[in-house]
Amino acid sequence: MKKGQADKISLTEADKAILTFLRTFTNQVYLVGGSVAGKTTSSNYRCTQLIASINDLDEFQGRLTAKGSPVSNGMAMGNKISFNHLDTTFEVEFLLVETFQKRVQETWAGMRASGEPVVFAHEALLYDPALKQLSDPHKAIRGKSALLKRVRHTDNYEELFQANLETISFNLTPSARDQAALQALLARKVVTKIEAETIAKAFLQCLSLASQVSSPETIGQLFTRPLVRSTLQSQFGFDSLRLPNNYARIRSRHPASITNGVIWHALCKGAESPTDGVYRVSAYALGGSSQLKTFLTMQEYQSVNTVTSDKNFRVYA
């Protein structure tokens, strides 16, 4: 990948269709953050995050509400719209011209839209699909420090665990610089109830993404780490050592339209046996305080029930 170019970024047919639609009412669009990092892998990454500059509000509103608009099945959250198209989850943030330019400048400078400093290097990634130009000011993709925390060290446990999950998800090698603290984190057991809940949410919300860009063997190994194992035992009442051994058997029974993420979530759901009788896997996978944008999509959520309702579905020890 040449400096400033991103020829290896893989835009799917779904991406191309939505970009074509957006260009009917905006002249500037960027793919942003983890969405860019995910599309530099060889996997079929199914989540696309964009920011779009809006020049004419009337035209913008007319296009969005017109018959056949691909966003008509979406959910609006302020100036963001989330929707599904061709089995891909899109999140588009629509910004007025001045706000759009300010966002771009802040991103290059290493600042979040909230004014907080960037913590994960990949947050500053921008990709211009029209010019095929990549902005990677903090070397999130190039170099072995890819996708690691860069601005400041923090003792905030939730941020550290998110960083580790994202690092694993994008196949950063274990020998990469600054990995030691994250590996040490995974090597210990969960301590408090609040910590266990936070980890469980972060783990499940990252599981779908991780399964897209990492091998089943990599995911299986993550289930065996002491921190993950003790967390899942605490929150869901099962020993996660069982799950990797069940994966291949369940995977072979379903077509490719049932994603790897669905299989892993089905195994977690099928194994759950909480001591207090409260089932949490589905709720944790769909939302939570970790604020990861790697949640289970609605199509995957529905498919989990298809897998677990199969008469031959079992989770063996």
C-alpha positions as CSV (number, residue, x, y, z in Angstrom):
1,M,0.0,0.0,0.0
2,K,1.6,3.3,-1.1
3,K,1.6,6.3,1.2
4,G,-1.7,8.2,0.7
5,Q,-3.2,5.5,-1.4
6,A,-5.5,2.6,-0.4
7,D,-5.9,0.4,-3.5
8,K,-6.2,-2.7,-1.2
9,I,-9.3,-1.4,0.5
10,S,-12.1,-3.7,-0.6
11,L,-15.5,-2.1,-1.4
12,T,-18.3,-4.5,-1.7
13,E,-21.2,-4.3,-4.1
14,A,-23.3,-3.1,-1.2
15,D,-20.7,-0.3,-0.5
16,K,-20.7,0.7,-4.1
17,A,-24.5,0.9,-4.3
18,I,-24.8,3.1,-1.2
19,L,-21.9,5.4,-2.3
20,T,-23.7,5.8,-5.7
21,F,-26.9,6.7,-3.8
22,L,-25.1,9.2,-1.6
23,R,-23.4,10.9,-4.5
24,T,-26.9,11.9,-5.8
25,F,-27.0,14.6,-3.1
26,T,-23.5,15.0,-1.6
27,N,-20.2,15.7,-3.2
28,Q,-18.0,14.5,-0.4
29,V,-18.1,11.2,1.6
30,Y,-15.5,9.4,3.8
31,L,-15.4,5.9,5.1
32,V,-14.2,6.3,8.7
33,G,-12.5,4.5,11.6
34,G,-12.7,0.8,12.2
35,S,-14.8,0.5,9.0
36,V,-11.7,1.4,7.0
37,A,-9.4,-0.9,9.0
38,G,-11.8,-3.8,8.5
39,K,-11.9,-3.4,4.8
40,T,-8.1,-3.6,4.5
41,T,-8.3,-7.2,5.4
42,S,-9.1,-10.1,3.1
43,S,-12.4,-10.8,4.8
44,N,-15.9,-9.8,3.8
45,Y,-16.3,-7.1,6.3
46,R,-20.0,-6.4,6.7
47,C,-20.1,-3.0,8.5
48,T,-19.6,0.3,6.8
49,Q,-19.4,3.6,8.6
50,L,-19.4,6.9,6.7
51,I,-19.7,10.6,7.1
52,A,-21.3,12.7,4.3
53,S,-21.3,16.4,3.6
54,I,-24.7,18.0,3.0
55,N,-25.0,21.1,0.9
56,D,-28.7,21.3,0.2
57,L,-31.0,20.2,3.1
58,D,-34.2,20.1,0.9
59,E,-32.6,17.8,-1.7
60,F,-31.1,15.7,1.1
61,Q,-34.4,15.2,2.8
62,G,-36.1,14.5,-0.5
63,R,-33.6,11.8,-1.6
64,L,-33.8,10.0,1.8
65,T,-37.6,9.8,1.8
66,A,-38.1,9.1,-1.9
67,K,-39.6,5.7,-2.9
68,G,-37.0,3.0,-3.2
69,S,-34.5,4.9,-1.0
70,P,-32.1,2.3,0.5
71,V,-32.2,4.0,3.9
72,S,-36.0,3.7,4.1
73,N,-35.7,0.7,6.4
74,G,-33.2,2.4,8.7
75,M,-33.3,3.9,12.2
76,A,-32.5,7.5,12.7
77,M,-30.4,8.6,15.7
78,G,-29.9,12.4,15.6
79,N,-28.1,13.1,12.4
80,K,-27.1,9.4,11.9
81,I,-29.0,6.8,10.1
82,S,-28.3,3.1,10.5
83,F,-29.7,0.6,7.9
84,N,-29.1,-2.7,6.3
85,H,-28.4,-3.2,2.6
86,L,-27.3,-6.5,0.9
87,D,-26.5,-8.1,4.3
88,T,-24.3,-5.1,5.3
89,T,-24.9,-2.8,8.2
90,F,-24.4,0.9,7.3
91,E,-24.1,3.8,9.7
92,V,-24.1,7.2,7.9
93,E,-23.6,10.5,9.7
94,F,-24.9,13.5,7.7
95,L,-23.1,16.8,8.4
96,L,-23.4,20.3,7.1
97,V,-20.4,21.5,5.1
98,E,-18.7,23.5,7.9
99,T,-19.3,20.7,10.5
100,F,-18.0,18.1,8.0
101,Q,-14.8,20.0,7.4
102,K,-14.3,20.6,11.1
103,R,-14.8,16.8,11.7
104,V,-12.1,16.0,9.1
105,Q,-9.6,18.5,10.6
106,E,-10.2,17.1,14.1
107,T,-9.7,13.6,12.9
108,W,-6.4,14.4,11.3
109,A,-5.4,16.1,14.5
110,G,-6.3,13.1,16.6
111,M,-9.5,14.4,18.2
112,R,-12.9,12.7,18.5
113,A,-16.0,14.6,17.5
114,S,-16.7,15.1,21.2
115,G,-13.4,16.9,21.6
116,E,-11.8,14.0,23.5
117,P,-8.4,12.8,22.2
118,V,-8.2,9.7,20.0
119,V,-7.4,6.6,22.1
120,F,-7.3,4.0,19.3
121,A,-5.2,4.8,16.3
122,H,-7.8,3.5,13.8
123,E,-10.3,6.1,14.9
124,A,-8.4,8.6,12.8
125,L,-8.6,6.6,9.6
126,L,-10.4,8.3,6.7
127,Y,-10.8,6.9,3.2
128,D,-12.1,8.9,0.2
129,P,-13.8,6.4,-2.1
130,A,-13.9,8.9,-5.0
131,L,-10.1,9.6,-5.0
132,K,-9.1,6.3,-3.4
133,Q,-7.0,8.2,-0.9
134,L,-6.3,7.0,2.6
135,S,-5.6,9.4,5.5
136,D,-3.8,7.4,8.2
137,P,-2.2,10.2,10.4
138,H,-1.4,7.9,13.3
139,K,-0.2,4.9,11.4
140,A,-3.1,2.7,12.4
141,I,-2.6,0.5,9.3
142,R,1.1,0.9,8.6
143,G,3.6,-0.4,11.0
144,K,3.4,-2.9,13.9
145,S,1.8,-0.3,16.3
146,A,-1.4,-0.7,14.2
147,L,-4.7,-0.3,16.1
148,L,-3.0,0.1,19.5
149,K,-3.6,2.9,21.9
150,R,-1.5,5.9,21.0
151,V,-2.4,9.1,22.8
152,R,-2.2,8.3,26.5
153,H,-1.9,5.3,28.8
154,T,-5.0,4.7,30.9
155,D,-5.9,2.4,33.7
156,N,-9.5,2.3,32.5
157,Y,-10.2,-1.4,32.2
158,E,-13.0,-1.1,29.7
159,E,-10.8,0.8,27.2
160,L,-7.9,-1.6,27.5
161,F,-10.1,-4.6,26.9
162,Q,-11.8,-3.0,23.9
163,A,-8.3,-2.3,22.5
164,N,-7.3,-5.9,22.9
165,L,-10.4,-7.2,21.2
166,E,-10.0,-4.9,18.3
167,T,-6.3,-5.8,18.0
168,I,-7.2,-9.5,17.9
169,S,-10.1,-8.8,15.5
170,F,-7.8,-7.2,12.9
171,N,-5.1,-9.9,13.2
172,L,-2.3,-7.8,14.7
173,T,0.5,-10.2,15.6
174,P,1.1,-11.1,19.3
175,S,4.7,-9.9,18.9
176,A,3.6,-6.3,18.1
177,R,5.0,-3.5,20.1
178,D,3.0,-2.4,23.2
179,Q,1.1,-5.6,23.4
180,A,2.5,-6.8,26.7
181,A,0.0,-4.9,29.0
182,L,-2.9,-6.2,27.0
183,Q,-1.7,-9.8,27.1
184,A,-1.2,-9.6,30.8
185,L,-4.8,-8.4,31.1
186,L,-6.1,-11.5,29.5
187,A,-4.0,-13.7,31.6
188,R,-5.8,-12.9,34.9
189,K,-9.2,-13.8,36.1
190,V,-12.2,-11.4,36.5
191,V,-12.3,-9.6,39.9
192,T,-15.6,-7.8,40.5
193,K,-19.2,-8.2,39.4
194,I,-19.2,-4.9,37.6
195,E,-16.0,-5.7,35.8
196,A,-17.4,-9.1,34.7
197,E,-20.5,-7.4,33.2
198,T,-18.4,-4.9,31.4
199,I,-16.1,-7.6,29.9
200,A,-19.0,-9.8,28.9
201,K,-20.6,-7.0,27.0
202,A,-17.4,-5.9,25.3
203,F,-16.6,-9.6,24.4
204,L,-20.0,-10.4,22.9
205,Q,-20.3,-7.1,21.1
206,C,-16.9,-7.7,19.5
207,L,-17.5,-11.4,18.7
208,S,-19.4,-10.9,15.5
209,L,-16.7,-8.5,14.1
210,A,-13.9,-10.7,15.3
211,S,-15.4,-13.8,13.5
212,Q,-15.4,-11.9,10.2
213,V,-11.7,-11.2,10.2
214,S,-10.2,-13.9,12.4
215,S,-10.1,-17.6,12.0
216,P,-12.2,-20.0,14.1
217,E,-9.0,-21.1,15.7
218,T,-8.2,-17.6,16.8
219,I,-11.7,-17.1,18.2
220,G,-11.5,-20.5,19.9
221,Q,-8.3,-19.6,21.6
222,L,-9.8,-16.4,23.0
223,F,-12.5,-18.4,24.7
224,T,-9.8,-20.3,26.6
225,R,-8.1,-17.2,28.1
226,P,-8.4,-16.9,31.9
227,L,-10.1,-13.5,31.8
228,V,-12.7,-14.4,29.2
229,R,-13.3,-17.9,30.7
230,S,-13.9,-16.6,34.2
231,T,-16.1,-13.8,32.9
232,L,-18.3,-16.1,30.9
233,Q,-18.6,-18.5,33.8
234,S,-19.5,-15.6,36.1
235,Q,-22.1,-14.0,33.8
236,F,-23.6,-16.9,31.9
237,G,-22.9,-20.0,34.0
238,F,-20.9,-22.1,31.5
239,D,-17.3,-23.1,30.9
240,S,-16.2,-21.6,27.7
241,L,-13.6,-24.3,27.1
242,R,-16.5,-26.4,25.7
243,L,-17.4,-24.0,22.9
244,P,-14.4,-24.3,20.5
245,N,-14.8,-28.1,20.4
246,N,-18.4,-27.7,19.4
247,Y,-17.8,-25.1,16.7
248,A,-16.8,-27.3,13.8
249,R,-19.7,-29.7,14.3
250,I,-22.3,-26.9,14.4
251,R,-20.7,-24.9,11.5
252,S,-20.9,-27.9,9.2
253,R,-24.6,-28.2,9.6
254,H,-25.4,-24.7,8.2
255,P,-24.9,-22.9,4.9
256,A,-22.6,-19.9,4.4
257,S,-25.5,-17.5,4.8
258,I,-25.3,-18.4,8.5
259,T,-22.2,-16.4,9.5
260,N,-19.4,-17.6,11.8
261,G,-20.5,-14.9,14.3
262,V,-24.0,-16.5,14.4
263,I,-22.5,-19.9,15.2
264,W,-20.4,-18.5,18.1
265,H,-23.3,-16.5,19.5
266,A,-25.6,-19.6,19.2
267,L,-23.0,-21.6,21.1
268,C,-22.9,-19.0,23.9
269,K,-26.7,-18.8,24.0
270,G,-27.1,-22.6,24.0
271,A,-24.6,-23.1,26.8
272,E,-26.0,-20.4,29.1
273,S,-27.2,-21.6,32.4
274,P,-27.2,-18.7,34.9
275,T,-27.3,-19.4,38.6
276,D,-29.9,-16.7,39.1
277,G,-32.2,-17.8,36.2
278,V,-31.6,-14.5,34.3
279,Y,-30.5,-15.1,30.7
280,R,-28.2,-12.3,29.4
281,V,-26.3,-13.4,26.3
282,S,-28.8,-11.9,23.7
283,A,-29.1,-8.6,25.6
284,Y,-25.4,-8.2,26.1
285,A,-24.7,-9.0,22.4
286,L,-27.1,-6.3,21.1
287,G,-26.1,-3.4,23.3
288,G,-24.4,-2.2,26.5
289,S,-22.1,0.3,28.1
290,S,-19.0,-0.7,26.1
291,Q,-20.3,1.4,23.2
292,L,-18.5,-0.8,20.6
293,K,-19.8,-0.4,17.0
294,T,-19.4,-4.1,16.4
295,F,-22.7,-5.4,17.8
296,L,-24.7,-8.3,16.4
297,T,-26.7,-7.2,13.4
298,M,-30.5,-7.9,13.4
299,Q,-30.1,-10.5,10.6
300,E,-27.5,-12.3,12.7
301,Y,-29.6,-12.1,15.8
302,Q,-32.6,-13.7,14.0
303,S,-30.3,-16.4,12.6
304,V,-29.0,-17.3,16.1
305,N,-32.5,-18.6,16.8
306,T,-32.4,-20.6,13.6
307,V,-29.3,-22.4,14.8
308,T,-30.3,-23.0,18.4
309,S,-33.8,-24.3,17.3
310,D,-32.2,-27.0,15.1
311,K,-33.2,-30.3,16.6
312,N,-29.6,-31.5,16.4
313,F,-28.2,-28.4,18.2
314,R,-26.3,-29.4,21.3
315,V,-23.4,-28.0,23.3
316,Y,-21.3,-30.9,24.5
317,A,-18.7,-30.9,27.3
